[in-house]
Amino acid sequence: MTATTSTDWQRWQTSWDRQQEWYMPDREERFRVMLDAVEAVAGPAPRVLDLACGTGSISDRLLRRLPGATSTCVDIDPALLTIARGHFAGDDRVTFVEADLTAPGWTERLPHVSYDAVVTATALHWLDTEPLRRLYGALAGLLREGGVFLNADHMEDGSAPRINAALGALHARRQEERRRQGASDWVDWWQAVADDPVLAGAAAERFALLGDPRRPRTGDGPRDRPTLTRWHVETLLEQGFGEARQVWCSASDALVAALR
């Protein structure tokens, strides 16, 4: 699709961030820790792969913090990529690739054969166990020796169920309060995208490809999605990473770093 030059892409980027923060109030802190690790391992001008980039939230913060960095943004969602391309229009530090991370050979579509860092947040939990295992193996092959992969996603530590329950209840109460104050959720945000004349075409393409996020998911059957942090750590090591550990966590999310 062709977007008009009058589209306020920053507004869409900001609205995506606010919607995501309704689910993850510690999102900015998570990004800060992620970029701390990127800078510590890869220096001030890293070549970064932003995996399942969405609207480019991580790359936006990466390039503001490390202006010498470059980013390859990969996603399958045409609506989110439309917003990301509009937001970064004219910035030659950013390259976009539309790809399915579960498809064989998706890495062949990338502009580089190796990266200093791979980053991703709240995306890979959509993948079942075996596709995610294969993806981790592919990432081990993409990172240069000494490069770092950072995954900030929905993970669990089941060792303290009462603490988890108490913090989960607190988060739910805070969500309810922010909702009363007018915060948008996932469904609201996608409805706004579908209603926008510039984004309506990309939204329809997205709904046909990935499903309509405004509708309840039905017919998927049971899923085999890994949720425990230790599974991610152990699997990263199995797939060729030299070191892997949790570097940040909140009540419902974790950030795992793995060094090639």
Secondary structure by P-SEA (a helix, b strand, c coil): cccccccaaaaaaaaaaaaaaaaccaaaaaaaaaaaaaaacccccccccccccccaaaaaaaaaacccbbbbbbbccaaaaaaaaaaacccccbbbbbccccccccccccccccccccccccccccccaaaaaaaaaaaaaaccccbbbbbbccccccccaaaaaaaaaaaaaaaaaaaaaccccaaaaaaaaaacccaaaaaaaaaaacccccccccccccccccccaaaaaaaaaaacccbbbbccccccbbbbbbcc
